């Protein structure tokens, strides 16, 4: 059975901070979302030239991380 992965695109500013990121939960900064995904995803991030990168994650993992981030925000 094939594993379904969601690709989350990231774009960085020239100072290294996260400028844009996909699947961003409401009320969460792009940098905080990147940090949360990084903490919860071993070997799922791939960096590219030009200040870009992607996470490849299972949908269930993304939902778990979103729930964790949103629980901290409330």
C-alpha positions in Angstrom: 0.0 0.0 0.0 1.3 3.4 -0.9 2.0 6.0 1.7 0.3 9.3 1.1 2.5 12.3 2.0 1.6 16.0 2.1 4.3 18.4 0.8 4.6 21.6 2.8 6.6 24.4 1.0 8.7 26.8 2.9 10.3 30.1 1.7 12.9 31.9 3.8 13.9 35.6 4.0 17.5 36.6 3.4 18.0 36.7 7.2 17.0 33.0 7.5 13.6 33.6 9.0 10.6 31.9 7.6 8.6 34.2 5.3 6.0 31.7 3.9 5.0 28.2 4.8 2.1 25.9 3.8 -0.6 24.5 6.1 -0.1 27.4 8.5 -2.6 27.2 11.4 -4.6 30.4 12.1 -2.9 32.6 14.7 0.5 30.9 14.3 3.5 32.7 13.0 5.3 31.2 10.0 8.5 30.8 12.1 6.7 29.0 15.0 5.0 26.6 12.6 8.4 25.8 10.9 9.9 25.2 14.4 7.0 22.9 15.4 7.2 20.9 12.2 11.0 20.6 12.6 10.7 19.3 16.1 8.1 16.7 15.2 9.5 15.4 11.9 12.7 13.5 11.8 14.3 13.4 8.3 11.2 14.9 6.6 12.7 18.2 5.6 14.6 18.9 2.4 16.3 22.2 1.7 16.7 23.7 -1.7 18.7 26.6 -3.2 17.2 30.0 -3.3 15.9 30.1 0.3 13.3 27.3 -0.2 12.6 23.9 1.3 9.9 21.3 1.8 8.5 19.0 4.4 7.1 15.6 3.3 4.8 14.4 6.1 1.9 12.0 6.6 -1.4 13.9 7.0 -1.9 12.4 10.5 1.5 13.9 11.6 0.5 17.3 10.4 -2.8 17.1 12.3 -1.0 16.1 15.5 1.5 19.0 15.1 -1.3 21.5 14.4 -3.2 20.3 17.5 -0.1 20.7 19.6 0.6 24.2 18.3 -3.0 25.3 18.7 -3.2 24.0 22.3 -0.2 26.1 23.2 -1.8 29.2 21.6 -4.9 28.9 23.8 
